[in-house]
Amino acid sequence: MEELTPHEANYNLIAAAIATAAATMLTLLTTLGTVDIISKSALLKALLEAELLVIEFSLLVSVIALLRRGQSEKRTLVLSSAFLLIFGTLLLWLSATTIIYG
């Protein structure tokens, strides 16, 4: 079995960190979904669903990156999962701001 190149190992580390962050965010989002204010607002429900979907995709893509071989493929998958995680975080910020100022 071939050893990973240093870059592949680094991408594995980043993908694992993204997967961990995404899993933590999913746990927090499911807890947020039980808050009464979310169930009363169609906008907040839609934001929560979008956040869950984006963060779940981020988690899936980062796990796929861990399983794949090849530096260029890992790089693409890690960048995609990082983008999804950042987008999900921005959606979470939007919903938190809506709750605070709404």
DAJOHU-V341560 format. One record per backbone hydrogen bond with DSSP energy under -1.0 kcal/mol. NH is the residue of the N-H (numbers start at 1). CO is the residue of the C=O. E is the energy in kcal/mol with one decimal. If there is no record, write none. Layout:
<<NH CO E> <NH CO E>>
This chain:
<<9 5 -2.3> <10 6 -2.0> <11 7 -2.6> <12 8 -2.1> <13 9 -2.0> <14 10 -2.4> <15 11 -2.8> <16 12 -2.4> <17 13 -2.0> <18 14 -2.5> <19 15 -2.5> <20 16 -2.2> <21 17 -2.5> <22 18 -2.9> <23 19 -2.5> <24 20 -2.2> <25 21 -2.5> <26 22 -2.5> <27 23 -1.9> <28 24 -2.2> <29 25 -2.8> <30 26 -2.3> <31 27 -1.6> <32 28 -2.4> <33 29 -2.0> <34 31 -1.3> <35 32 -1.7> <39 35 -1.1> <41 38 -1.1> <45 41 -2.1> <46 42 -2.4> <47 43 -2.5> <48 44 -2.5> <49 45 -2.5> <50 46 -2.3> <51 47 -2.8> <52 48 -2.7> <53 49 -2.4> <54 50 -2.6> <55 51 -2.7> <56 52 -2.4> <57 53 -2.1> <58 54 -2.1> <59 55 -2.3> <60 56 -2.5> <61 57 -2.8> <62 58 -2.2> <63 59 -2.0> <64 60 -2.3> <65 61 -2.2> <66 62 -1.5> <67 63 -1.4> <68 64 -1.7> <74 70 -2.4> <75 71 -2.6> <76 72 -2.1> <77 73 -2.3> <78 74 -3.0> <79 75 -2.6> <80 76 -2.2> <81 77 -2.6> <82 78 -2.4> <83 79 -2.3> <84 80 -2.4> <85 81 -2.3> <86 82 -2.4> <87 83 -2.7> <88 84 -2.7> <89 85 -2.1> <90 86 -2.2> <91 87 -2.1> <92 88 -2.2> <93 89 -2.5> <94 90 -2.3> <95 91 -2.4> <96 92 -2.6> <97 93 -2.6> <98 94 -2.2> <99 95 -2.2> <100 96 -2.5> <101 97 -2.8> <102 98 -1.4>>
